[in-house]
Amino acid sequence: MSAQIIEFPMDRVKPVNASLIRTTRQAAYIAQTTPRVNYLKVTMFWLLVIGLIYAMFSSTVGFAQSAQATNTLPAASQAGNFKYVTVMQGDTMWSIAARYAPDRDSWSFISDVLALNNLDDSVISPGQRLALPKN
């Protein structure tokens, strides 16, 4: 095999733009000097921070919702002026209010029953004993 010389006309070759060389060097320098971010460490850090904030907030709210003594019991419980009834199948707070306090506002009667029995909501079950304020 013999080497063959290929001639290329030099008038067709354009010189390299100097600004292109400079920007390429600058980009290489920036890539070398810029610290690499470990995204897994950053993500874990922020998850930990958010978890700690959530734990602090939820424990604060939990303490704020703990049992609190109030003086909002109805007058019937303070004077011992109440009677006990047993909840039957199909009874609701509304039916009990209609049966035992027909002349009274149902909302206020149910509110008094809830406060008198220290209930959080109006869900009752058969066999449950309720103290009802007398009219």
Buried (B, 14 or more C-beta within 10 A) or exposed (E): EEEEEEEEEEEEEEEEEEEEEEEEEEEEEEEEEEEEEEEEEEEEEEEEEEEEEEEEEEEEEEEEEEEEEEEEEBEBBEEEEBEEBEBEEEBEBEEBBEEBBEEBEBEEBBBBBBBBBEBEEBEBEEEBEBBBBEE
